[in-house]
Amino acid sequence: MSRAIELAKIKGHMDSTLAALLWLVGGLAALLAGAKYFVEGIAEIARAFGVSPLIIGMTVVAFGTSTPELVINALSAHRGETALAFGNIVGSCTVNIGFVLGLTALIQPLKVESSLITREIPMLWVAMAGFLILGNDAWLSGAATDAFQRTDGLVLLLLFGIFIYYTAIYSIAQRRLAGLGPSQEDAFMEEVGAEAAAAKPPSGLKTYGGALLGLAGVSAGAAWAVDGATALARLWGMSENLIGLTIVSLGTTLPELVTCVMAARRGDAGIALGNVVGSNLFNILAIGGTVATLRPVSVPGGGHWDLLFMAALSAVLLPLAIRSGQRITRAEGAFLLASYLAFLGWRLLGSV
């Protein structure tokens, strides 16, 4: 009888795990599909109301691939699942550099534009330093626990606003002085222009319908993904931080992975670095700031190691970018990928 009860418990556990995985995978699929239609619809609506293409490209469209992270983390914070949000923010940044950038460089070496070296990567360093400092209250002010408070969130959002303002002013000045389009001599603005040109859905009712349908998909998908992720954490005995760092961050980073790999396959891998740096800036400043403003986010157990690894990956980007003739080679891509996989394995083994 006890054997039958034990088998029934195992079967029940497997059924629960499968159900949680289906909720998570289905939620991520709905989230990614909904984000695509939502971003395209909002971009077209903004264009119809006369918003500058530059502003549309730099806000709605250029960071459109980070919409899944924004929604899922905002919902996690609203529900009080702040460890999941922390893990996803940090995990998305490490996946972007270690996995997405490393894999793209393995497919084709990445050309590094000068504007990334002089502007975007240094800004990423500033964002990373600010994130590390704000997340170490015990060291900074002698607090009992480390957490991102609402004031910290506002600081991160302010830094994001400064970055957007500075980039827009720089681009406009370059165009006026040299008479050049935004896609010339500027990797970040090249990515903005390409994304904005691609976001041209049908106008009229289909545009509004697509935006509403995308919003519904994003909302439902985020709810399902959070439910599935938290259920898996309980079933597997893993922390929500680790679930966010691994499964959820890999799922929400799929748009960046697809964009970069497809660019590499068509011989245009140079946009990958701009895409990754821009996405990480958005993750740290805009998403991190939004989540902390909604609800204070405590640094979970093991979270400081995750922060340090994210900072280390960001720190090596500039040395990699300026050596080898401003190219990230296949060997350097292999180094990034191996570093990410080694850290991921260490974190997973440490949780067993």
C-alpha positions as a Python dict, from the first residue, in 0.01 Angstrom:
ca = {
    (1, 'M'): (0, 0, 0),
    (2, 'S'): (281, 241, 89),
    (3, 'R'): (447, 170, -247),
    (4, 'A'): (125, 259, -428),
    (5, 'I'): (94, 580, -227),
    (6, 'E'): (455, 672, -307),
    (7, 'L'): (399, 609, -680),
    (8, 'A'): (83, 820, -667),
    (9, 'K'): (279, 1105, -506),
    (10, 'I'): (550, 1082, -775),
    (11, 'K'): (288, 1083, -1050),
    (12, 'G'): (114, 1378, -889),
    (13, 'H'): (446, 1566, -866),
    (14, 'M'): (523, 1494, -1234),
    (15, 'D'): (175, 1606, -1338),
    (16, 'S'): (214, 1927, -1138),
    (17, 'T'): (557, 1992, -1289),
    (18, 'L'): (426, 1937, -1641),
    (19, 'A'): (132, 2169, -1576),
    (20, 'A'): (364, 2440, -1439),
    (21, 'L'): (597, 2405, -1738),
    (22, 'L'): (303, 2433, -1978),
    (23, 'W'): (182, 2746, -1800),
    (24, 'L'): (532, 2896, -1817),
    (25, 'V'): (600, 2805, -2182),
    (26, 'G'): (250, 2905, -2293),
    (27, 'G'): (278, 3230, -2104),
    (28, 'L'): (615, 3315, -2258),
    (29, 'A'): (483, 3234, -2607),
    (30, 'A'): (178, 3460, -2559),
    (31, 'L'): (400, 3727, -2405),
    (32, 'L'): (646, 3733, -2695),
    (33, 'A'): (378, 3726, -2964),
    (34, 'G'): (170, 3989, -2787),
    (35, 'A'): (471, 4217, -2740),
    (36, 'K'): (541, 4214, -3114),
    (37, 'Y'): (191, 4326, -3210),
    (38, 'F'): (164, 4570, -2921),
    (39, 'V'): (491, 4749, -3002),
    (40, 'E'): (411, 4766, -3375),
    (41, 'G'): (60, 4898, -3304),
    (42, 'I'): (177, 5161, -3056),
    (43, 'A'): (450, 5275, -3297),
    (44, 'E'): (197, 5321, -3577),
    (45, 'I'): (-49, 5502, -3350),
    (46, 'A'): (229, 5737, -3234),
    (47, 'R'): (322, 5799, -3597),
    (48, 'A'): (-43, 5883, -3678),
    (49, 'F'): (-46, 6144, -3401),
    (50, 'G'): (262, 6313, -3547),
    (51, 'V'): (526, 6188, -3303),
    (52, 'S'): (876, 6223, -3446),
    (53, 'P'): (1012, 5903, -3605),
    (54, 'L'): (1332, 5959, -3407),
    (55, 'I'): (1143, 5960, -3077),
    (56, 'I'): (935, 5658, -3182),
    (57, 'G'): (1248, 5468, -3278),
    (58, 'M'): (1438, 5551, -2961),
    (59, 'T'): (1156, 5474, -2717),
    (60, 'V'): (878, 5249, -2842),
    (61, 'V'): (1056, 5053, -3114),
    (62, 'A'): (1427, 5035, -3035),
    (63, 'F'): (1353, 4881, -2695),
    (64, 'G'): (1055, 4680, -2817),
    (65, 'T'): (1237, 4351, -2768),
    (66, 'S'): (1256, 4430, -2394),
    (67, 'T'): (878, 4462, -2360),
    (68, 'P'): (844, 4102, -2228),
    (69, 'E'): (1090, 4174, -1947),
    (70, 'L'): (917, 4502, -1862),
    (71, 'V'): (570, 4349, -1835),
    (72, 'I'): (664, 4028, -1656),
    (73, 'N'): (881, 4211, -1402),
    (74, 'A'): (624, 4483, -1338),
    (75, 'L'): (360, 4215, -1277),
    (76, 'S'): (597, 4020, -1052),
    (77, 'A'): (663, 4333, -846),
    (78, 'H'): (291, 4409, -824),
    (79, 'R'): (228, 4056, -690),
    (80, 'G'): (515, 4079, -445),
    (81, 'E'): (732, 3826, -634),
    (82, 'T'): (1031, 4062, -624),
    (83, 'A'): (1292, 3782, -619),
    (84, 'L'): (1160, 3662, -955),
    (85, 'A'): (1181, 4016, -1093),
    (86, 'F'): (1536, 4062, -962),
    (87, 'G'): (1647, 3732, -1115),
    (88, 'N'): (1490, 3815, -1450),
    (89, 'I'): (1647, 4164, -1472),
    (90, 'V'): (1995, 4039, -1386),
    (91, 'G'): (1949, 3717, -1582),
    (92, 'S'): (1835, 3896, -1898),
    (93, 'C'): (2147, 4114, -1892),
    (94, 'T'): (2383, 3818, -1846),
    (95, 'V'): (2199, 3615, -2112),
    (96, 'N'): (2225, 3907, -2355),
    (97, 'I'): (2602, 3939, -2319),
    (98, 'G'): (2711, 3585, -2241),
    (99, 'F'): (2469, 3382, -2453),
    (100, 'V'): (2323, 3607, -2724),
    (101, 'L'): (2637, 3810, -2798),
    (102, 'G'): (2868, 3511, -2757),
    (103, 'L'): (2661, 3292, -2990),
    (104, 'T'): (2628, 3571, -3249),
    (105, 'A'): (3005, 3628, -3251),
    (106, 'L'): (3059, 3255, -3303),
    (107, 'I'): (2838, 3271, -3613),
    (108, 'Q'): (3008, 3586, -3746),
    (109, 'P'): (3267, 3820, -3586),
    (110, 'L'): (3107, 4149, -3476),
    (111, 'K'): (3216, 4485, -3608),
    (112, 'V'): (3214, 4746, -3331),
    (113, 'E'): (3115, 5100, -3431),
    (114, 'S'): (3299, 5392, -3269),
    (115, 'S'): (2979, 5539, -3121),
    (116, 'L'): (2933, 5227, -2908),
    (117, 'I'): (3284, 5266, -2765),
    (118, 'T'): (3247, 5638, -2694),
    (119, 'R'): (2884, 5650, -2577),
    (120, 'E'): (2670, 5339, -2524),
    (121, 'I'): (2921, 5106, -2351),
    (122, 'P'): (3046, 5380, -2112),
    (123, 'M'): (2681, 5458, -2032),
    (124, 'L'): (2628, 5088, -1961),
    (125, 'W'): (2922, 5104, -1719),
    (126, 'V'): (2762, 5402, -1544),
    (127, 'A'): (2428, 5217, -1525),
    (128, 'M'): (2598, 4905, -1393),
    (129, 'A'): (2795, 5097, -1130),
    (130, 'G'): (2478, 5274, -1017),
    (131, 'F'): (2288, 4945, -998),
    (132, 'L'): (2562, 4781, -790),
    (133, 'I'): (2587, 5074, -549),
    (134, 'L'): (2212, 5111, -504),
    (135, 'G'): (2183, 4737, -437),
    (136, 'N'): (2438, 4742, -154),
    (137, 'D'): (2264, 4934, 124),
    (138, 'A'): (2458, 4752, 398),
    (139, 'W'): (2786, 4880, 253),
    (140, 'L'): (2649, 5221, 153),
    (141, 'S'): (2452, 5319, 461),
    (142, 'G'): (2490, 5037, 712),
    (143, 'A'): (2133, 4910, 656),
    (144, 'A'): (2037, 4567, 786),
    (145, 'T'): (1932, 4438, 443),
    (146, 'D'): (2022, 4517, 84),
    (147, 'A'): (1732, 4635, -133),
    (148, 'F'): (1639, 4864, -419),
    (149, 'Q'): (1408, 5120, -259),
    (150, 'R'): (1156, 5342, -440),
    (151, 'T'): (1405, 5632, -433),
    (152, 'D'): (1662, 5402, -597),
    (153, 'G'): (1406, 5325, -868),
    (154, 'L'): (1357, 5695, -935),
    (155, 'V'): (1735, 5742, -964),
    (156, 'L'): (1753, 5463, -1223),
    (157, 'L'): (1465, 5613, -1422),
    (158, 'L'): (1636, 5953, -1411),
    (159, 'L'): (1956, 5799, -1551),
    (160, 'F'): (1751, 5637, -1828),
    (161, 'G'): (1594, 5972, -1915),
    (162, 'I'): (1940, 6132, -1928),
    (163, 'F'): (2061, 5859, -2164),
    (164, 'I'): (1765, 5903, -2399),
    (165, 'Y'): (1800, 6284, -2394),
    (166, 'Y'): (2174, 6276, -2455),
    (167, 'T'): (2142, 6025, -2740),
    (168, 'A'): (1866, 6226, -2909),
    (169, 'I'): (2058, 6555, -2879),
    (170, 'Y'): (2377, 6391, -3009),
    (171, 'S'): (2197, 6241, -3308),
    (172, 'I'): (2020, 6566, -3401),
    (173, 'A'): (2347, 6762, -3371),
    (174, 'Q'): (2529, 6514, -3593),
    (175, 'R'): (2260, 6537, -3860),
    (176, 'R'): (2263, 6918, -3856),
    (177, 'L'): (2640, 6951, -3866),
    (178, 'A'): (2718, 6684, -4122),
    (179, 'G'): (2390, 6660, -4313),
    (180, 'L'): (2389, 6287, -4252),
    (181, 'G'): (2101, 6050, -4185),
    (182, 'P'): (2076, 5883, -3844),
    (183, 'S'): (2189, 5550, -3985),
    (184, 'Q'): (2529, 5688, -4089),
    (185, 'E'): (2829, 5673, -3853),
    (186, 'D'): (2614, 5577, -3553),
    (187, 'A'): (2550, 5213, -3466),
    (188, 'F'): (2281, 5282, -3209),
    (189, 'M'): (2086, 5509, -3442),
    (190, 'E'): (2134, 5258, -3724),
    (191, 'E'): (1956, 5001, -3507),
    (192, 'V'): (1684, 5256, -3425),
    (193, 'G'): (1632, 5336, -3792),
    (194, 'A'): (1616, 4971, -3894),
    (195, 'E'): (1366, 4886, -3620),
    (196, 'A'): (1148, 5191, -3694),
    (197, 'A'): (1140, 5113, -4066),
    (198, 'A'): (1035, 4755, -3998),
    (199, 'A'): (748, 4855, -3768),
    (200, 'K'): (485, 4946, -4030),
    (201, 'P'): (168, 4749, -3962),
    (202, 'P'): (-159, 4815, -4154),
    (203, 'S'): (-318, 5147, -4060),
    (204, 'G'): (-667, 5217, -3930),
    (205, 'L'): (-877, 4967, -3739),
    (206, 'K'): (-623, 4687, -3783),
    (207, 'T'): (-359, 4900, -3612),
    (208, 'Y'): (-572, 4967, -3304),
    (209, 'G'): (-699, 4610, -3303),
    (210, 'G'): (-347, 4474, -3326),
    (211, 'A'): (-231, 4695, -3038),
    (212, 'L'): (-523, 4586, -2820),
    (213, 'L'): (-473, 4220, -2912),
    (214, 'G'): (-103, 4253, -2836),
    (215, 'L'): (-178, 4417, -2501),
    (216, 'A'): (-413, 4132, -2413),
    (217, 'G'): (-150, 3875, -2512),
    (218, 'V'): (119, 4052, -2311),
    (219, 'S'): (-102, 4080, -2003),
    (220, 'A'): (-228, 3721, -2010),
    (221, 'G'): (111, 3578, -2108),
    (222, 'A'): (288, 3759, -1825),
    (223, 'A'): (35, 3633, -1570),
    (224, 'W'): (66, 3273, -1693),
    (225, 'A'): (446, 3291, -1701),
    (226, 'V'): (468, 3428, -1345),
    (227, 'D'): (226, 3162, -1220),
    (228, 'G'): (422, 2886, -1395),
    (229, 'A'): (759, 3015, -1275),
    (230, 'T'): (655, 3045, -910),
    (231, 'A'): (493, 2700, -922),
    (232, 'L'): (814, 2548, -1063),
    (233, 'A'): (1020, 2717, -792),
    (234, 'R'): (804, 2554, -525),
    (235, 'L'): (799, 2212, -695),
    (236, 'W'): (1172, 2199, -767),
    (237, 'G'): (1279, 2353, -439),
    (238, 'M'): (1457, 2636, -621),
    (239, 'S'): (1448, 3002, -529),
    (240, 'E'): (1237, 3237, -739),
    (241, 'N'): (1554, 3436, -802),
    (242, 'L'): (1719, 3134, -963),
    (243, 'I'): (1409, 3054, -1172),
    (244, 'G'): (1409, 3414, -1295),
    (245, 'L'): (1784, 3404, -1357),
    (246, 'T'): (1760, 3093, -1574),
    (247, 'I'): (1433, 2976, -1732),
    (248, 'V'): (1240, 3304, -1735),
    (249, 'S'): (1533, 3519, -1850),
    (250, 'L'): (1617, 3276, -2131),
    (251, 'G'): (1254, 3286, -2243),
    (252, 'T'): (1211, 3663, -2233),
    (253, 'T'): (1545, 3716, -2413),
    (254, 'L'): (1432, 3518, -2719),
    (255, 'P'): (1354, 3837, -2921),
    (256, 'E'): (1713, 3961, -2880),
    (257, 'L'): (1848, 3616, -2966),
    (258, 'V'): (1639, 3589, -3283),
    (259, 'T'): (1723, 3946, -3391),
    (260, 'C'): (2098, 3900, -3345),
    (261, 'V'): (2125, 3550, -3493),
    (262, 'M'): (1921, 3649, -3800),
    (263, 'A'): (2139, 3958, -3845),
    (264, 'A'): (2452, 3743, -3826),
    (265, 'R'): (2316, 3495, -4081),
    (266, 'R'): (2248, 3773, -4332),
    (267, 'G'): (2599, 3913, -4278),
    (268, 'D'): (2496, 4212, -4063),
    (269, 'A'): (2613, 4094, -3722),
    (270, 'G'): (2742, 4443, -3637),
    (271, 'I'): (2400, 4549, -3510),
    (272, 'A'): (2407, 4277, -3244),
    (273, 'L'): (2628, 4467, -3001),
    (274, 'G'): (2413, 4781, -3030),
    (275, 'N'): (2103, 4570, -2974),
    (276, 'V'): (2247, 4399, -2666),
    (277, 'V'): (2388, 4716, -2508),
    (278, 'G'): (2063, 4907, -2568),
    (279, 'S'): (1857, 4620, -2428),
    (280, 'N'): (2074, 4596, -2117),
    (281, 'L'): (2051, 4971, -2057),
    (282, 'F'): (1673, 4940, -2080),
    (283, 'N'): (1669, 4637, -1848),
    (284, 'I'): (1882, 4799, -1577),
    (285, 'L'): (1756, 5157, -1588),
    (286, 'A'): (1400, 5151, -1722),
    (287, 'I'): (1283, 4809, -1603),
    (288, 'G'): (1487, 4806, -1283),
    (289, 'G'): (1371, 5159, -1207),
    (290, 'T'): (1006, 5079, -1279),
    (291, 'V'): (1005, 4763, -1067),
    (292, 'A'): (1176, 4929, -769),
    (293, 'T'): (939, 5225, -790),
    (294, 'L'): (637, 4994, -782),
    (295, 'R'): (767, 4791, -488),
    (296, 'P'): (1104, 4780, -308),
    (297, 'V'): (1312, 4486, -433),
    (298, 'S'): (1529, 4303, -180),
    (299, 'V'): (1851, 4144, -304),
    (300, 'P'): (1782, 3770, -257),
    (301, 'G'): (2021, 3505, -138),
    (302, 'G'): (2296, 3460, -399),
    (303, 'G'): (2187, 3784, -565),
    (304, 'H'): (2516, 3962, -499),
    (305, 'W'): (2704, 3693, -695),
    (306, 'D'): (2459, 3745, -982),
    (307, 'L'): (2516, 4121, -969),
    (308, 'L'): (2894, 4079, -968),
    (309, 'F'): (2887, 3842, -1264),
    (310, 'M'): (2660, 4078, -1459),
    (311, 'A'): (2901, 4364, -1382),
    (312, 'A'): (3203, 4154, -1484),
    (313, 'L'): (3049, 4065, -1822),
    (314, 'S'): (2965, 4432, -1881),
    (315, 'A'): (3316, 4539, -1779),
    (316, 'V'): (3488, 4316, -2036),
    (317, 'L'): (3278, 4452, -2324),
    (318, 'L'): (3492, 4764, -2372),
    (319, 'P'): (3831, 4583, -2376),
    (320, 'L'): (3685, 4329, -2620),
    (321, 'A'): (3541, 4607, -2835),
    (322, 'I'): (3862, 4809, -2873),
    (323, 'R'): (4104, 4523, -2939),
    (324, 'S'): (4133, 4315, -3257),
    (325, 'G'): (4061, 4612, -3482),
    (326, 'Q'): (3729, 4699, -3315),
    (327, 'R'): (3588, 4353, -3372),
    (328, 'I'): (3458, 4087, -3134),
    (329, 'T'): (3611, 3769, -3274),
    (330, 'R'): (3484, 3412, -3265),
    (331, 'A'): (3735, 3328, -2991),
    (332, 'E'): (3605, 3616, -2780),
    (333, 'G'): (3248, 3505, -2849),
    (334, 'A'): (3343, 3156, -2729),
    (335, 'F'): (3492, 3312, -2414),
    (336, 'L'): (3168, 3500, -2339),
    (337, 'L'): (2954, 3192, -2402),
    (338, 'A'): (3178, 2963, -2193),
    (339, 'S'): (3184, 3215, -1907),
    (340, 'Y'): (2804, 3236, -1904),
    (341, 'L'): (2755, 2859, -1915),
    (342, 'A'): (3015, 2805, -1641),
    (343, 'F'): (2848, 3059, -1412),
    (344, 'L'): (2504, 2916, -1486),
    (345, 'G'): (2624, 2565, -1403),
    (346, 'W'): (2786, 2685, -1081),
    (347, 'R'): (2465, 2861, -969),
    (348, 'L'): (2248, 2560, -1051),
    (349, 'L'): (2481, 2313, -879),
    (350, 'G'): (2497, 2541, -576),
    (351, 'S'): (2118, 2525, -542),
    (352, 'V'): (2106, 2143, -531),
}
